[in-house]
Amino acid sequence: MSITITESAADQIRQILDSEQYGEETVVRMGIVGGGCSGLQYSLGFDNEHDPDRDAVYDQHGIRLVASKKFDLHLEGATVDFVDGPAGRGFKIENPNYQNVGCPGCGHH
């Protein structure tokens, strides 16, 4: 499984880790849940524990991201980015496996 963390996301995560004084053992945990017609919903949080038998670990730009191995098929090729622009500021997950999701009632086709 492969998840990419952009430099922009890594910089923002590092700022949060520093400002909240998290320890060096802290990792970023990525999770997903089904979101109905709008596709998957992602979560990012901080965790001090992970199990190498159940979690995949990705080290990029000095950030350790973990995700449950049971999400392998759903997260393959996903990118965690941080955007700051006119439409808002925050983390953005791009997932090539789930594009153009939604139903016509939600404005998607």
C-alpha positions in Angstrom: 0.0 0.0 0.0 1.2 3.5 -0.8 0.1 6.8 0.7 1.9 10.0 -0.2 2.3 12.9 2.2 3.1 16.2 0.5 5.7 18.6 1.8 2.9 21.1 2.5 1.0 18.6 4.6 4.2 17.5 6.4 5.0 21.1 7.3 1.6 21.7 8.7 1.6 18.4 10.7 5.1 19.3 12.1 3.8 22.7 13.2 0.8 21.1 15.0 3.1 18.5 16.6 5.5 21.3 17.8 2.8 23.7 19.0 0.9 21.0 20.9 4.2 19.6 22.3 3.6 16.0 21.2 6.4 13.6 21.8 8.6 11.9 19.2 6.6 8.7 19.5 3.5 10.4 18.1 2.3 9.3 14.7 -0.5 10.6 12.4 -3.2 8.0 12.2 -5.4 7.9 9.0 -8.8 6.3 9.1 -11.7 5.9 6.7 -15.4 5.2 7.0 -18.1 4.7 4.4 -19.7 8.0 3.6 -22.8 6.9 1.7 -23.3 8.4 -1.7 -20.6 11.0 -1.1 -17.9 8.3 -0.9 -15.4 7.7 1.8 -14.8 10.0 4.7 -11.3 10.3 6.0 -9.9 11.1 9.5 -6.5 12.3 10.6 -5.5 12.3 14.2 -2.6 11.8 16.5 -1.7 8.5 18.2 1.1 7.3 20.4 0.7 3.6 19.6 0.6 1.4 16.5 0.8 -2.3 15.9 3.2 -3.3 13.0 1.1 -6.5 12.5 -2.1 -4.5 11.9 -0.8 -1.1 10.8 1.1 0.1 7.7 3.6 2.9 8.5 4.7 5.6 6.0 7.7 7.8 6.7 7.8 10.9 4.5 9.3 14.3 5.1 10.0 13.4 8.7 6.3 12.5 9.4 5.1 9.0 10.3 1.6 8.2 9.1 -0.1 5.0 10.0 -3.2 3.3 8.6 -4.8 0.0 9.3 -3.7 -2.6 6.8 -7.4 -3.5 6.4 -7.7 -0.2 4.4 -5.0 -1.2 1.9 -7.3 -1.5 -1.1 -9.1 1.8 -0.3 -6.0 3.9 0.3 -3.6 2.7 -2.4 -2.3 5.8 -4.2 -3.9 8.3 -1.9 -2.3 11.7 -1.2 -2.5 13.7 2.0 -2.1 17.4 1.2 -2.6 20.7 2.9 -4.2 23.6 1.0 -4.6 27.2 1.9 -6.6 29.2 -0.6 -9.8 31.2 -1.3 -11.9 28.0 -0.8 -10.5 27.3 2.6 -7.6 26.0 4.6 -7.1 22.4 5.7 -6.0 18.9 4.9 -7.2 17.4 1.7 -7.2 13.7 0.8 -6.9 12.9 -2.9 -7.8 9.3 -3.7 -7.6 8.0 -7.2 -9.7 5.0 -6.3 -12.8 7.0 -5.5 -13.4 9.9 -8.0 -16.7 11.3 -9.2 -18.6 9.7 -6.4 -22.1 10.8 -5.3 -25.6 10.6 -6.5 -27.5 12.9 -8.9 -29.5 14.2 -5.9 -26.3 15.5 -4.3 -25.1 17.2 -7.5 -22.8 14.4 -8.6 -23.3 12.0 -11.5 
